């Protein structure tokens, strides 16, 4: 990759603290559930509460964290605040991680199947 390319990873100048903070924001199942719901489009807290089954205070807390790290944007409309993904990056990150989990599970399933096919059956006795 060329220098300056957005996909270039320059470990000498990378602010790892910032990277870790962003990844930490994604390292929560409830926040991922909120992000997944926002993939369908803009929603207010009440809608997210209904769709995720989380409490209102919990959803609001997770949205504050996601907003602070730039994963979502907020828009106020009278008494409601509506949230949406800030760009396709959040959805893309989730898709990459899910794909990785599926691939790893498939690989581990094949290894386990090979192991079980070689292991002699134990006799009851």
LUMSE-168559 format. One line per 2 residues: number of its first residue (from 1); for each residue y negated, z negated, x of N, C-alpha, C. Coordinates in steps of 0.02 Angstrom, whole numbers. Example, Ala and Ser with C-alpha at 12.3 -4.5 7.8 and 13.67 -1.06 7.14 Angstrom:
BEGIN
1) 284,-390,660,225,-390,615,165,-390,660  112,-354,642,53,-357,684,-2,-394,645 $
This chain:
BEGIN
1) 60,0,42,0,0,0,-62,0,44  -115,30,18,-177,34,55,-216,-31,49 $
3) -257,-44,100,-302,-102,98,-350,-93,40  -360,-146,2,-405,-143,-55,-370,-125,-120 $
5) -307,-102,-114,-267,-87,-173,-256,-153,-210  -264,-155,-277,-256,-217,-314,-187,-249,-306 $
7) -137,-209,-289,-69,-236,-281,-56,-262,-210  -104,-254,-164,-95,-278,-96,-98,-353,-95 $
9) -51,-383,-59,-48,-455,-52,-66,-472,20  -127,-496,30,-151,-514,97,-145,-589,105 $
11) -90,-611,137,-77,-683,142,-127,-719,187  -163,-683,228,-213,-715,272,-274,-738,233 $
13) -294,-700,182,-355,-718,147,-343,-741,74  -280,-747,54,-263,-764,-14,-280,-838,-27 $
15) -319,-852,-79,-333,-922,-96,-274,-950,-136  -224,-974,-102,-162,-996,-134,-172,-1050,-186 $
17) -223,-1091,-177,-237,-1144,-226,-253,-1113,-294  -291,-1058,-293,-309,-1024,-356,-248,-991,-387 $
19) -206,-961,-346,-145,-930,-371,-100,-983,-402  -92,-1039,-368,-50,-1093,-393,-76,-1120,-459 $
21) -142,-1127,-465,-171,-1153,-527,-158,-1105,-585  -165,-1040,-572,-151,-991,-625,-78,-992,-646 $
23) -33,-995,-596,38,-997,-612,56,-1061,-648  24,-1116,-629,37,-1180,-663,18,-1176,-737 $
25) -35,-1139,-752,-56,-1131,-822,-2,-1095,-862  38,-1054,-830,92,-1018,-864,157,-1056,-865 $
27) 160,-1111,-827,223,-1148,-819,233,-1200,-873  221,-1181,-935,230,-1226,-991,255,-1185,-1050 $
29) 311,-1206,-1079,342,-1168,-1133,296,-1161,-1194  257,-1214,-1209,212,-1211,-1267,156,-1160,-1255 $
31) 129,-1159,-1194,76,-1109,-1179,104,-1039,-1182  165,-1029,-1159,196,-963,-1164,207,-943,-1237 $
33) 224,-991,-1279,233,-977,-1350,166,-955,-1381  112,-988,-1361,46,-970,-1386,27,-900,-1362 $
35) 39,-886,-1298,23,-820,-1272,64,-766,-1308  127,-781,-1321,170,-732,-1355,143,-715,-1424 $
37) 118,-766,-1460,89,-754,-1526,26,-713,-1521  -12,-723,-1467,-75,-686,-1459,-62,-613,-1438 $
39) -1,-597,-1417,16,-528,-1401,9,-484,-1463  18,-515,-1522,14,-478,-1585,-59,-467,-1606 $
41) -106,-500,-1573,-176,-492,-1590,-213,-558,-1596  -276,-553,-1611,-321,-610,-1615,-299,-659,-1670 $
43) -302,-724,-1655,-282,-775,-1704,-326,-837,-1695  -334,-874,-1749,-370,-938,-1746,-318,-994,-1734 $
45) -342,-1054,-1719,-298,-1110,-1704,-251,-1124,-1762  -276,-1122,-1823,-235,-1136,-1882,-175,-1088,-1886 $
47) -187,-1024,-1872,-132,-975,-1873,-81,-991,-1818  -107,-1009,-1759,-62,-1024,-1703,-21,-1087,-1716 $
49) -51,-1136,-1749,-15,-1197,-1768,43,-1179,-1814  29,-1138,-1864,81,-1117,-1911,137,-1077,-1880 $
51) 119,-1034,-1833,168,-989,-1803,209,-1022,-1748  180,-1071,-1713,216,-1102,-1657,250,-1167,-1677 $
53) 226,-1199,-1730,254,-1264,-1749,225,-1322,-1709  178,-1307,-1665,145,-1359,-1625,90,-1391,-1666 $
55) 69,-1450,-1647,13,-1483,-1681,-53,-1452,-1663  -103,-1463,-1704,-170,-1434,-1693,-199,-1456,-1626 $
57) -195,-1521,-1611,-223,-1546,-1548,-186,-1515,-1488  -121,-1507,-1495,-81,-1478,-1441,-100,-1405,-1430 $
59) -105,-1366,-1483,-124,-1296,-1477,-194,-1290,-1446  -240,-1332,-1468,-308,-1330,-1441,-309,-1346,-1367 $
61) -269,-1395,-1347,-265,-1413,-1275,-239,-1354,-1234  -186,-1322,-1258,-157,-1266,-1222,-206,-1207,-1219 $
63) -241,-1195,-1273,-291,-1141,-1274,-347,-1155,-1225  -368,-1217,-1219,-421,-1235,-1170,-399,-1218,-1099 $
65) -336,-1235,-1084,-309,-1220,-1017,-305,-1145,-1005  -279,-1108,-1054,-272,-1036,-1048,-341,-1002,-1044 $
67) -389,-1028,-1080,-457,-1002,-1078,-488,-1015,-1010  -478,-1076,-985,-506,-1094,-919,-479,-1053,-862 $
69) -417,-1031,-869,-386,-990,-816,-394,-915,-828  -428,-897,-882,-444,-827,-894,-390,-787,-929 $
71) -339,-820,-956,-286,-783,-990,-305,-763,-1061  -350,-801,-1092,-372,-785,-1160,-449,-786,-1163 $
73) -474,-753,-1215,-546,-753,-1231,-555,-784,-1299  -613,-814,-1311,-627,-846,-1375,-688,-815,-1408 $
75) -686,-813,-1475,-742,-787,-1514,-752,-833,-1574  -813,-859,-1582,-827,-903,-1639,-852,-861,-1698 $
77) -824,-878,-1756,-846,-846,-1819,-855,-902,-1870  -915,-924,-1878,-933,-981,-1920,-896,-1043,-1897 $
79) -848,-1067,-1937,-814,-1129,-1921,-750,-1119,-1880  -728,-1058,-1874,-666,-1043,-1838,-680,-1013,-1770 $
81) -634,-1028,-1724,-635,-996,-1658,-572,-953,-1655  -581,-890,-1639,-525,-843,-1634,-510,-830,-1561 $
83) -446,-826,-1544,-424,-815,-1475,-385,-751,-1471  -391,-718,-1413,-353,-657,-1400,-338,-654,-1325 $
85) -290,-613,-1306,-276,-604,-1236,-335,-573,-1201  -349,-595,-1141,-407,-568,-1106,-395,-497,-1082 $
87) -333,-480,-1068,-314,-412,-1049,-238,-408,-1055  -209,-354,-1038,-137,-346,-1043,-98,-383,-990 $
89) -133,-414,-942,-99,-447,-887,-53,-503,-911  -76,-545,-958,-35,-601,-982,30,-575,-1011 $
91) 26,-524,-1052,85,-495,-1083,130,-464,-1030  100,-431,-981,139,-399,-928,176,-451,-885 $
93) 142,-507,-869,173,-560,-830,233,-588,-867  225,-602,-931,280,-629,-972,338,-579,-974 $
95) 323,-515,-981,375,-464,-984,413,-460,-918  378,-465,-862,410,-462,-796,456,-523,-787 $
97) 432,-581,-806,473,-642,-799,534,-639,-844  526,-617,-906,582,-611,-952,634,-562,-927 $
99) 610,-505,-901,656,-454,-873,695,-484,-814  660,-522,-771,692,-553,-714,746,-603,-736 $
101) 732,-641,-788,781,-689,-813,842,-653,-840  831,-599,-878,888,-560,-905,930,-531,-848 $
103) 898,-504,-797,934,-474,-741,974,-527,-703  944,-585,-692,978,-639,-656,1037,-664,-697 $
105) 1028,-671,-762,1083,-694,-806,1140,-645,-804  1125,-580,-806,1177,-529,-804,1215,-532,-738 $
107) 1178,-541,-683,1209,-545,-617,1254,-607,-612  1230,-663,-636,1269,-725,-633,1330,-721,-678 $
109) 1324,-686,-734,1381,-676,-779,1436,-636,-744  1415,-584,-707,1465,-543,-670,1499,-584,-616 $
111) 1461,-625,-579,1490,-667,-527,1539,-717,-557  1520,-748,-612,1563,-796,-645,1627,-762,-671 $
113) 1621,-703,-698,1680,-667,-723,1728,-651,-666  1701,-630,-608,1744,-617,-550,1779,-681,-528 $
115) 1743,-735,-526,1771,-800,-505,1827,-821,-553  1814,-816,-617,1864,-837,-667,1925,-792,-666 $
117) 1917,-729,-650,1974,-683,-650,2019,-696,-589  1994,-725,-536,2034,-740,-476,2066,-809,-480 $
119) 2038,-853,-517,2061,-922,-520,2125,-925,-562  2180,-953,-533,2242,-958,-571,2234,-1009,-628 $
121) 2266,-994,-683,2262,-1040,-741,2298,-1105,-724  2269,-1161,-746,2300,-1226,-734,2354,-1238,-786 $
123) 2409,-1267,-764,2464,-1281,-808,2453,-1349,-840  2466,-1353,-905,2460,-1416,-940,2520,-1458,-920 $
125) 2509,-1521,-912,2568,-1555,-895,2561,-1624,-881 $
